[in-house]
Amino acid sequence: MIEKTLENILNEISDIKNLIFSITKNNTFENNVNEFLNTNEASLYLDISKSHIYKLTMLKTLKFHKPNGKKIYFKKTDLDYYLNSKISKSINDLDIEANRYMSKQIN
């Protein structure tokens, strides 16, 4: 149990180190919306595993670029679009929609 916890902590520290390296390597990391990210950077940006990144690309859920036919890259804007496309509405929003729908049906 303790070994798994330590392993998780070490993995998270490694991910943080990779993210810091990515940011310091390119000071415009947050400012350049057309920047391409590799799989490691994309998984850190989305906070998901690399295997999940590969699954999303296989299912064509996530846009990617494969210029050399081997490595895949992701535009930051495409990753942002993916994040924004999975919005869960609040109960208040659903109530408003239901009320609008019901008022249209009555008229």
ROVEX-32723 format. One record per residue (C-alpha): x, y, z; chain. Coordinates in nm, 4 decimals. Example, Ala and Ser with C-alpha at 12.3 -4.5 7.8 and 13.67 -1.06 7.14 Angstrom:
2
+----------+----------+----------+-------+
!        x !        y !        z ! chain !
+----------+----------+----------+-------+
!   1.2300 !  -0.4500 !   0.7800 !     A !
!   1.3670 !  -0.1060 !   0.7140 !     A !
+----------+----------+----------+-------+
END
This chain:
107
+----------+----------+----------+-------+
!        x !        y !        z ! chain !
+----------+----------+----------+-------+
!   0.0000 !   0.0000 !   0.0000 !     A !
!   0.2745 !   0.2438 !   0.0986 !     A !
!   0.4765 !   0.1398 !  -0.2077 !     A !
!   0.1858 !   0.2303 !  -0.4387 !     A !
!   0.1425 !   0.5654 !  -0.2653 !     A !
!   0.5124 !   0.6402 !  -0.2999 !     A !
!   0.5022 !   0.5336 !  -0.6633 !     A !
!   0.2076 !   0.7674 !  -0.7272 !     A !
!   0.3890 !   1.0549 !  -0.5569 !     A !
!   0.7031 !   0.9900 !  -0.7620 !     A !
!   0.4979 !   0.9789 !  -1.0834 !     A !
!   0.3307 !   1.3089 !  -0.9970 !     A !
!   0.6665 !   1.4689 !  -0.9156 !     A !
!   0.7985 !   1.3466 !  -1.2499 !     A !
!   0.4969 !   1.4937 !  -1.4301 !     A !
!   0.5473 !   1.8262 !  -1.2528 !     A !
!   0.9155 !   1.8296 !  -1.3460 !     A !
!   0.8261 !   1.7609 !  -1.7103 !     A !
!   0.5710 !   2.0401 !  -1.7091 !     A !
!   0.8177 !   2.2865 !  -1.5560 !     A !
!   1.0756 !   2.1842 !  -1.8156 !     A !
!   0.8231 !   2.2370 !  -2.0960 !     A !
!   0.7265 !   2.5805 !  -1.9690 !     A !
!   1.0828 !   2.6996 !  -1.9139 !     A !
!   1.1946 !   2.5579 !  -2.2484 !     A !
!   0.9497 !   2.7842 !  -2.4260 !     A !
!   0.8516 !   3.1034 !  -2.2438 !     A !
!   0.5566 !   3.1532 !  -2.4780 !     A !
!   0.3956 !   2.8232 !  -2.3706 !     A !
!   0.0780 !   2.9931 !  -2.2480 !     A !
!   0.0733 !   3.2774 !  -2.5007 !     A !
!   0.1209 !   3.1004 !  -2.8329 !     A !
!  -0.2149 !   2.9444 !  -2.9228 !     A !
!  -0.0766 !   2.7792 !  -3.2376 !     A !
!   0.1930 !   2.5955 !  -3.0495 !     A !
!   0.2163 !   2.2227 !  -3.1074 !     A !
!   0.2499 !   1.9934 !  -2.8081 !     A !
!   0.3865 !   1.6410 !  -2.8078 !     A !
!   0.2050 !   1.3540 !  -2.6351 !     A !
!   0.3759 !   1.4111 !  -2.2990 !     A !
!   0.2955 !   1.7813 !  -2.2985 !     A !
!  -0.0637 !   1.7181 !  -2.4117 !     A !
!  -0.1202 !   1.4630 !  -2.1353 !     A !
!   0.0121 !   1.7098 !  -1.8786 !     A !
!  -0.1962 !   1.9913 !  -2.0243 !     A !
!  -0.5162 !   1.7832 !  -2.0176 !     A !
!  -0.4214 !   1.6110 !  -1.6911 !     A !
!  -0.4817 !   1.2648 !  -1.8348 !     A !
!  -0.2533 !   0.9698 !  -1.9012 !     A !
!  -0.0665 !   0.9190 !  -2.2268 !     A !
!  -0.2590 !   0.5964 !  -2.2848 !     A !
!  -0.5835 !   0.7925 !  -2.2613 !     A !
!  -0.4437 !   1.0433 !  -2.5141 !     A !
!  -0.3758 !   0.7539 !  -2.7530 !     A !
!  -0.7265 !   0.6180 !  -2.6954 !     A !
!  -0.8808 !   0.9584 !  -2.7749 !     A !
!  -0.6781 !   0.9806 !  -3.0961 !     A !
!  -0.7738 !   0.6256 !  -3.1950 !     A !
!  -1.1428 !   0.7090 !  -3.1427 !     A !
!  -1.0941 !   1.0329 !  -3.3426 !     A !
!  -1.2204 !   1.2292 !  -3.0408 !     A !
!  -0.9083 !   1.4420 !  -3.0237 !     A !
!  -0.7564 !   1.6166 !  -3.3268 !     A !
!  -0.3900 !   1.5435 !  -3.3881 !     A !
!  -0.1179 !   1.5971 !  -3.6459 !     A !
!   0.1244 !   1.3318 !  -3.7668 !     A !
!   0.3685 !   1.5137 !  -3.9980 !     A !
!   0.6305 !   1.2384 !  -4.0219 !     A !
!   0.3923 !   0.9459 !  -3.9975 !     A !
!   0.5220 !   0.8431 !  -3.6562 !     A !
!   0.5080 !   1.1016 !  -3.3775 !     A !
!   0.1833 !   1.2793 !  -3.3066 !     A !
!   0.1387 !   1.6416 !  -3.2114 !     A !
!  -0.1532 !   1.8461 !  -3.0849 !     A !
!  -0.2428 !   2.2107 !  -3.1305 !     A !
!  -0.3140 !   2.3790 !  -2.7991 !     A !
!  -0.6302 !   2.5309 !  -2.9462 !     A !
!  -0.7574 !   2.1812 !  -3.0343 !     A !
!  -0.6912 !   2.0644 !  -2.6784 !     A !
!  -0.8785 !   2.3680 !  -2.5460 !     A !
!  -1.1686 !   2.2888 !  -2.7795 !     A !
!  -1.1772 !   1.9310 !  -2.6468 !     A !
!  -1.1861 !   2.0580 !  -2.2877 !     A !
!  -1.4636 !   2.3057 !  -2.3636 !     A !
!  -1.6742 !   2.0535 !  -2.5551 !     A !
!  -1.7365 !   1.8408 !  -2.2479 !     A !
!  -1.9424 !   2.0890 !  -2.0456 !     A !
!  -2.1852 !   1.9530 !  -1.7877 !     A !
!  -2.4819 !   2.1789 !  -1.7237 !     A !
!  -2.5889 !   2.2743 !  -1.3735 !     A !
!  -2.9347 !   2.1983 !  -1.2372 !     A !
!  -3.0181 !   2.5682 !  -1.2667 !     A !
!  -2.9225 !   2.5707 !  -1.6373 !     A !
!  -3.1325 !   2.2586 !  -1.6988 !     A !
!  -3.4305 !   2.4167 !  -1.5206 !     A !
!  -3.4015 !   2.7285 !  -1.7368 !     A !
!  -3.3877 !   2.5163 !  -2.0536 !     A !
!  -3.6870 !   2.3113 !  -1.9408 !     A !
!  -3.8879 !   2.6253 !  -1.8657 !     A !
!  -3.8025 !   2.7718 !  -2.2077 !     A !
!  -3.9015 !   2.4505 !  -2.3794 !     A !
!  -4.2301 !   2.4280 !  -2.1876 !     A !
!  -4.3157 !   2.7915 !  -2.2645 !     A !
!  -4.2579 !   2.7270 !  -2.6372 !     A !
!  -4.4846 !   2.4206 !  -2.6241 !     A !
!  -4.7657 !   2.6160 !  -2.4576 !     A !
!  -4.7532 !   2.8955 !  -2.7193 !     A !
+----------+----------+----------+-------+
END
